[in-house]
Amino acid sequence: MTTSASVPTESEGAIAGGGTVTDRLVEANAQYAAAFTDPGMDAHPVLQVAVVACMDARLDLHDALGLELGDCHTIRNAGGVVTDDVIRSLTISQRALGTRSVVLIHHTGCGLESLTEEFRHDLEMEVGQRPAWAVEAFRDVEQDVRQSMQRVRTSPFLLHTDDVRGFVFDVKSGLLREIDPA
């Protein structure tokens, strides 16, 4: 399988043929926009679901879940962990845009499994300022999914916490494995 990541680069930040990766993305957008037609939908997800997942580039959530444009809200961050900002996004998703279900997706081989809060300390030593955020590193992906489900279920800001389910996506097989919240 060939991916865009396998395209050789001339130097860091540049792509073959000149220009930056961002230039390549802007050019791709121009081609996309040339064939684009307004789908005529609003910001309310058709399936009334919000998916919280890791930002890992190996997760193609729409394909993996059989989703189409407009079906869901997608909230991504490092690890797919439920942070205050994820609760903020879920609150807006539910209260202003009508979602009722929350799907949480972590994955095998996550980079957060190899980090610790020492990352924050090292960053502070390097730049002279302590980050305001936690790394949210974890050792046990299943336990972190459970913790994320609990954070959603106990948030006082969310209206709908009865349909919250968590999964681990296997990056080798593409399969989801549901995690029991208990």
C-alpha beads as a LAMMPS data file, in Angstrom:
LAMMPS data file: protein, C-alpha beads

182 atoms
181 bonds

1 atom types
1 bond types

-500.0 500.0 xlo xhi
-500.0 500.0 ylo yhi
-500.0 500.0 zlo zhi

Masses

1 110.0

Atoms # bond

1 1 1 0.000 0.000 0.000
2 1 1 1.343 3.393 -0.920
3 1 1 0.571 6.387 1.241
4 1 1 1.399 10.033 0.880
5 1 1 3.923 9.462 3.671
6 1 1 5.967 7.351 1.260
7 1 1 6.510 10.279 -1.123
8 1 1 10.223 11.139 -0.973
9 1 1 11.025 14.603 0.284
10 1 1 13.949 16.759 -0.770
11 1 1 14.421 18.164 2.742
12 1 1 12.486 18.490 5.940
13 1 1 9.329 20.536 5.304
14 1 1 9.724 20.405 1.518
15 1 1 8.202 18.105 -1.076
16 1 1 9.591 16.708 -4.291
17 1 1 9.188 19.258 -7.057
18 1 1 9.584 22.252 -4.742
19 1 1 7.345 23.941 -2.234
20 1 1 6.280 22.913 1.228
21 1 1 3.839 20.293 2.391
22 1 1 1.418 23.151 3.089
23 1 1 1.793 24.297 -0.527
24 1 1 0.847 20.771 -1.595
25 1 1 -2.219 20.836 0.633
26 1 1 -3.315 24.228 -0.700
27 1 1 -2.959 22.954 -4.268
28 1 1 -4.985 19.848 -3.398
29 1 1 -7.657 22.109 -1.929
30 1 1 -7.823 24.163 -5.118
31 1 1 -8.469 20.949 -7.071
32 1 1 -11.072 19.846 -4.509
33 1 1 -12.826 23.227 -4.593
34 1 1 -12.944 23.204 -8.406
35 1 1 -15.190 20.123 -8.289
36 1 1 -16.962 21.011 -5.025
37 1 1 -20.708 21.422 -4.793
38 1 1 -22.406 22.628 -1.649
39 1 1 -23.974 19.541 -0.061
40 1 1 -26.675 21.750 1.457
41 1 1 -26.298 20.528 5.008
42 1 1 -25.919 22.357 8.281
43 1 1 -23.620 21.661 11.249
44 1 1 -26.046 19.264 12.983
45 1 1 -24.668 15.707 12.569
46 1 1 -27.152 13.453 10.783
47 1 1 -26.468 10.498 13.112
48 1 1 -26.471 12.675 16.260
49 1 1 -23.116 11.204 17.329
50 1 1 -19.793 12.679 18.386
51 1 1 -16.649 10.584 17.959
52 1 1 -13.646 11.332 20.175
53 1 1 -10.461 9.737 18.869
54 1 1 -6.709 9.941 18.823
55 1 1 -5.082 12.212 16.256
56 1 1 -2.936 9.316 14.999
57 1 1 -2.636 9.529 11.210
58 1 1 -3.296 5.778 10.866
59 1 1 -6.937 6.198 11.937
60 1 1 -9.258 6.968 9.022
61 1 1 -12.378 7.297 11.117
62 1 1 -14.862 7.863 8.313
63 1 1 -13.774 4.760 6.426
64 1 1 -13.317 2.636 9.557
65 1 1 -16.808 3.482 10.836
66 1 1 -18.646 3.679 7.501
67 1 1 -19.380 7.371 7.963
68 1 1 -20.246 9.948 5.327
69 1 1 -19.777 13.704 5.324
70 1 1 -22.216 15.231 7.803
71 1 1 -22.810 12.063 9.825
72 1 1 -20.900 12.967 12.986
73 1 1 -18.785 15.423 14.884
74 1 1 -15.172 14.301 15.130
75 1 1 -13.043 15.492 18.036
76 1 1 -9.400 14.451 17.954
77 1 1 -6.389 14.956 20.199
78 1 1 -3.249 13.133 21.291
79 1 1 -4.463 9.844 22.749
80 1 1 -8.151 10.544 22.220
81 1 1 -8.349 11.295 25.944
82 1 1 -11.247 13.208 27.435
83 1 1 -9.763 16.516 28.555
84 1 1 -11.506 19.734 29.577
85 1 1 -11.357 20.872 25.949
86 1 1 -12.999 17.637 24.768
87 1 1 -15.782 18.185 27.335
88 1 1 -16.117 21.732 25.952
89 1 1 -16.497 20.409 22.405
90 1 1 -18.905 17.655 23.453
91 1 1 -21.005 20.170 25.393
92 1 1 -21.324 22.401 22.334
93 1 1 -21.965 19.332 20.162
94 1 1 -24.812 18.179 22.403
95 1 1 -26.370 21.412 23.614
96 1 1 -26.101 23.477 20.428
97 1 1 -25.976 20.880 17.655
98 1 1 -28.090 17.966 18.841
99 1 1 -25.744 15.011 19.345
100 1 1 -26.910 12.330 21.760
101 1 1 -24.300 9.557 21.516
102 1 1 -20.567 9.594 22.241
103 1 1 -18.094 7.085 20.812
104 1 1 -14.560 7.052 22.234
105 1 1 -11.758 5.481 20.187
106 1 1 -8.230 4.851 21.423
107 1 1 -5.880 2.560 19.471
108 1 1 -3.093 0.024 19.745
109 1 1 0.463 1.305 19.611
110 1 1 -0.404 4.817 20.812
111 1 1 2.501 7.199 21.335
112 1 1 1.087 8.307 24.694
113 1 1 1.883 4.858 26.062
114 1 1 5.602 5.708 25.843
115 1 1 5.415 9.206 27.356
116 1 1 5.220 10.341 30.965
117 1 1 4.598 13.646 32.694
118 1 1 8.395 13.983 32.507
119 1 1 7.697 15.236 28.963
120 1 1 6.156 18.386 30.495
121 1 1 9.131 18.842 32.801
122 1 1 11.592 18.502 29.912
123 1 1 9.560 20.989 27.885
124 1 1 9.557 23.442 30.776
125 1 1 13.341 23.132 31.100
126 1 1 13.745 23.721 27.362
127 1 1 11.452 26.732 26.909
128 1 1 11.367 28.192 30.421
129 1 1 7.622 27.883 30.893
130 1 1 5.505 25.061 32.329
131 1 1 2.745 23.922 29.968
132 1 1 -0.740 24.521 31.386
133 1 1 -1.881 21.141 30.081
134 1 1 -1.228 17.591 31.266
135 1 1 0.320 15.044 28.926
136 1 1 -2.420 12.521 29.830
137 1 1 -0.013 9.647 29.171
138 1 1 -1.131 6.127 30.011
139 1 1 0.248 2.589 30.234
140 1 1 -2.981 0.620 29.811
141 1 1 -5.081 1.630 26.800
142 1 1 -8.175 -0.218 28.030
143 1 1 -8.033 1.481 31.429
144 1 1 -7.631 4.858 29.748
145 1 1 -10.728 4.199 27.619
146 1 1 -12.615 3.380 30.845
147 1 1 -11.361 6.595 32.434
148 1 1 -12.435 8.584 29.381
149 1 1 -15.911 6.993 29.459
150 1 1 -16.195 7.882 33.150
151 1 1 -15.184 11.495 32.503
152 1 1 -17.936 11.820 29.885
153 1 1 -20.560 10.062 31.996
154 1 1 -19.912 12.229 35.050
155 1 1 -19.616 15.623 33.364
156 1 1 -22.280 17.996 34.658
157 1 1 -22.209 19.897 31.350
158 1 1 -23.352 17.049 29.120
159 1 1 -27.039 16.374 28.599
160 1 1 -26.734 12.869 27.148
161 1 1 -24.483 10.413 28.962
162 1 1 -26.498 7.212 28.626
163 1 1 -25.054 6.215 25.217
164 1 1 -21.293 6.488 25.778
165 1 1 -19.218 3.617 24.445
166 1 1 -15.470 3.108 24.227
167 1 1 -13.296 1.115 21.852
168 1 1 -9.707 0.271 21.002
169 1 1 -8.903 0.350 17.271
170 1 1 -6.308 -2.214 16.206
171 1 1 -3.967 -0.437 13.784
172 1 1 -2.851 -3.790 12.296
173 1 1 -6.281 -5.347 11.620
174 1 1 -8.543 -2.283 11.448
175 1 1 -10.981 -3.847 13.914
176 1 1 -12.615 -2.143 16.861
177 1 1 -12.703 -3.909 20.213
178 1 1 -15.325 -2.643 22.644
179 1 1 -14.193 -1.942 26.189
180 1 1 -16.463 -2.833 29.102
181 1 1 -16.808 0.275 31.289
182 1 1 -16.755 -1.721 34.544

Bonds

1 1 1 2
2 1 2 3
3 1 3 4
4 1 4 5
5 1 5 6
6 1 6 7
7 1 7 8
8 1 8 9
9 1 9 10
10 1 10 11
11 1 11 12
12 1 12 13
13 1 13 14
14 1 14 15
15 1 15 16
16 1 16 17
17 1 17 18
18 1 18 19
19 1 19 20
20 1 20 21
21 1 21 22
22 1 22 23
23 1 23 24
24 1 24 25
25 1 25 26
26 1 26 27
27 1 27 28
28 1 28 29
29 1 29 30
30 1 30 31
31 1 31 32
32 1 32 33
33 1 33 34
34 1 34 35
35 1 35 36
36 1 36 37
37 1 37 38
38 1 38 39
39 1 39 40
40 1 40 41
41 1 41 42
42 1 42 43
43 1 43 44
44 1 44 45
45 1 45 46
46 1 46 47
47 1 47 48
48 1 48 49
49 1 49 50
50 1 50 51
51 1 51 52
52 1 52 53
53 1 53 54
54 1 54 55
55 1 55 56
56 1 56 57
57 1 57 58
58 1 58 59
59 1 59 60
60 1 60 61
61 1 61 62
62 1 62 63
63 1 63 64
64 1 64 65
65 1 65 66
66 1 66 67
67 1 67 68
68 1 68 69
69 1 69 70
70 1 70 71
71 1 71 72
72 1 72 73
73 1 73 74
74 1 74 75
75 1 75 76
76 1 76 77
77 1 77 78
78 1 78 79
79 1 79 80
80 1 80 81
81 1 81 82
82 1 82 83
83 1 83 84
84 1 84 85
85 1 85 86
86 1 86 87
87 1 87 88
88 1 88 89
89 1 89 90
90 1 90 91
91 1 91 92
92 1 92 93
93 1 93 94
94 1 94 95
95 1 95 96
96 1 96 97
97 1 97 98
98 1 98 99
99 1 99 100
100 1 100 101
101 1 101 102
102 1 102 103
103 1 103 104
104 1 104 105
105 1 105 106
106 1 106 107
107 1 107 108
108 1 108 109
109 1 109 110
110 1 110 111
111 1 111 112
112 1 112 113
113 1 113 114
114 1 114 115
115 1 115 116
116 1 116 117
117 1 117 118
118 1 118 119
119 1 119 120
120 1 120 121
121 1 121 122
122 1 122 123
123 1 123 124
124 1 124 125
125 1 125 126
126 1 126 127
127 1 127 128
128 1 128 129
129 1 129 130
130 1 130 131
131 1 131 132
132 1 132 133
133 1 133 134
134 1 134 135
135 1 135 136
136 1 136 137
137 1 137 138
138 1 138 139
139 1 139 140
140 1 140 141
141 1 141 142
142 1 142 143
143 1 143 144
144 1 144 145
145 1 145 146
146 1 146 147
147 1 147 148
148 1 148 149
149 1 149 150
150 1 150 151
151 1 151 152
152 1 152 153
153 1 153 154
154 1 154 155
155 1 155 156
156 1 156 157
157 1 157 158
158 1 158 159
159 1 159 160
160 1 160 161
161 1 161 162
162 1 162 163
163 1 163 164
164 1 164 165
165 1 165 166
166 1 166 167
167 1 167 168
168 1 168 169
169 1 169 170
170 1 170 171
171 1 171 172
172 1 172 173
173 1 173 174
174 1 174 175
175 1 175 176
176 1 176 177
177 1 177 178
178 1 178 179
179 1 179 180
180 1 180 181
181 1 181 182
